[in-house]
Amino acid sequence: MDKVQKLVTTGITVGAGILGGKLVDFLWLKASGSKAPRKGTDEAAEASFRKALGFAVVSALVAAIMQTVADRSANKVVAKFTK
């Protein structure tokens, strides 16, 4: 893997991570009506086990989807540069 490919992959992955975090917050707010129980927040301290587990599942699902999208996008971008 050359340096350009690593930079492109890193940039797309970081962007996908930020977008994924915003997406999780938005989905959680719409589904539950309250802020996401992220670590270090008042919501996390007051969250029930069921609510915390649900948030973990939603976060993991969105993270897996975003990682797949980021990998595929990075591969497409790199393929265009290497032609």
C-alpha positions in Angstrom: 0.0 0.0 0.0 1.6 3.3 -1.0 1.4 6.5 1.0 -1.3 8.1 -1.1 -3.6 5.1 -0.7 -3.0 5.1 3.1 -3.8 8.9 3.3 -7.0 8.5 1.2 -8.1 5.5 3.2 -7.4 7.2 6.5 -9.2 10.4 5.5 -12.3 8.5 4.3 -12.3 6.3 7.4 -12.1 9.4 9.8 -14.8 11.1 7.8 -17.0 8.0 8.0 -16.4 7.8 11.8 -17.5 11.4 12.4 -20.5 11.0 10.1 -21.4 7.7 11.9 -21.3 9.3 15.3 -23.6 12.1 14.1 -25.9 9.5 12.6 -26.1 7.5 15.8 -26.9 10.6 17.8 -29.6 11.6 15.4 -31.2 8.1 15.2 -31.1 7.7 19.0 -32.7 11.1 19.5 -35.5 10.3 17.0 -36.1 6.8 18.3 -35.9 7.5 22.1 -36.6 11.2 22.4 -33.5 11.7 24.6 -29.9 12.3 24.0 -27.6 9.4 23.4 -26.0 7.9 26.6 -22.4 8.6 25.6 -19.6 7.9 28.1 -19.1 10.9 30.5 -22.5 12.5 30.0 -25.3 12.8 32.4 -27.4 10.6 30.2 -24.9 7.8 30.5 -24.9 8.0 34.3 -28.7 7.8 34.4 -29.2 5.2 31.7 -30.6 1.8 32.5 -28.7 -1.3 31.5 -31.3 -2.0 28.8 -30.9 1.5 27.4 -27.1 1.4 27.5 -27.1 -2.0 25.8 -29.5 -0.8 23.1 -27.2 2.2 22.5 -24.2 -0.1 22.2 -25.9 -2.3 19.7 -27.0 0.7 17.6 -23.6 2.2 17.7 -21.9 -1.1 16.7 -24.3 -1.6 13.8 -23.8 1.9 12.5 -20.0 1.6 12.9 -19.9 -1.7 11.0 -21.9 -0.2 8.1 -19.9 2.9 8.0 -16.6 0.9 8.0 -17.8 -1.2 5.1 -18.9 1.9 3.2 -15.6 3.7 3.9 -13.5 0.6 2.8 -15.5 0.4 -0.5 -15.3 4.1 -1.1 -11.5 4.2 -0.4 -11.0 1.3 -2.8 -12.9 3.1 -5.5 -11.0 6.3 -5.0 -7.6 4.5 -5.0 -8.6 2.6 -8.1 -9.2 5.8 -10.0 -5.8 7.2 -9.0 -4.0 4.1 -10.0 -5.4 4.0 -13.5 
